[in-house]
Amino acid sequence: LNGKESVEFWNIERTRVPKLEPSGIRGANSNKKGRKSKNRKKKKEKKKGVGTPGVTRHLKFSTSHSRFLLDTLLNRLQNIEKAVEADYHWAEFDDVRYHIQVTMKNPHILLLSVSLPTPPQETVFLGGLPSGAIEAIKVAYGAVVQILDPQEMEYKHALLVKIASVREVVLGAPLRGILKKLTSRTLASNTDGLVALVHRPNESFFLIPQAEKVTVIFPMRFKDSIDIVLATSFLQEFVEARRMAGLNTAPPCLWSPTPPLELKEAPAEALSANAGFVTFVIFPRHVEGKKLDRTVCSLSTFHAYVSYHVKCSEGFMHTRMRRRVESLIEALDRAKPGMENAKNASQSRSFKRLSLKEARELKTSRILFQIKFELQLK
């Protein structure tokens, strides 16, 4: 982690693993009834308005694990008997980077390294990691993760999903620790006041922990001027959606173009937000039981969630504009003079299909006519 700490995962026993399929995806032998039911569901969703850019009922980043990392681990598990060397580098949103290494010398040892975004000055990092990250890793994975002939395939898949969630475990460790204190309504001495947590390169969001609630404030920054306008409009509609009847139990959400009063102690560099400030108020009911993991994941990826929908809306509008331009060009082509007359003339022409005998006679007459014409010229 950050080039200093690494987590090694051992697979001691060689086991033949059948091919795993992603959950929710049927194989090639699925019946036609299932396909028809899926098509009916899609039609119903279209009628309800699901899928409209900027308006969605579920978070697109609802999973905390990395899909590419999970696919890599599943592929490695399925081909565990093949001694194949591997060296993968890839990056995800918010400048989080992964590196997987498998050597020929130890083909059953997989080394996973994670690089986190550069923290701003106001955040607290201990040994290059967020506070509580090492403890969170030990709680989630233990000192060393070992697989010793597990009995069920579901256990293997669940373990790989947990390993693929290393990003959320590390970056969400400080947030998880504060929200755990909220469930018991007890705060540690070092969590009083304003707490800054990193979530993007040189950018942070802020927490104001209290005994009965935790206030989370996101300064929203975007580089492109079009993204700023779309994000501002999206966030205003996002706040208005909280008033719907089905979202009464959701955390209260506010948007303001200026910094809230809770950020009066924050440094000036951290308050330079060009798309406003979004505030969430988290109560104990939002972090009870399994809700804690979902809340940590949603808050950790909130900026990426907004960026995703901004880019989707921008792409949707570009597609609509291209179609509109194409329709206007077609209208201009139809309006050119002479186009309709030429079209009618081509349609009024008729052609007769000749037989083989008629074609030979026509060819012979043409040859005779050509000979007579040449004789006259001489």
PyMOL commands that set and color helices and strands:
alter all, ss='L'
color gray80, all
select helices_A, chain A and resi 32-48+67-78+93-95+133-141+153-164+166-171+173-184+189-191+225-243+245-247+261-263+268-271+284-286+291-300+302-334+339-348+356-377
alter helices_A, ss='H'
color red, helices_A
select strands_A, chain A and resi 7-11+86-92+96-102+109-115+125-126+129-130+145-147+195-200+203-209+214-219+253-256+277-282
alter strands_A, ss='S'
color yellow, strands_A
deselect
rebuild
show_as cartoon
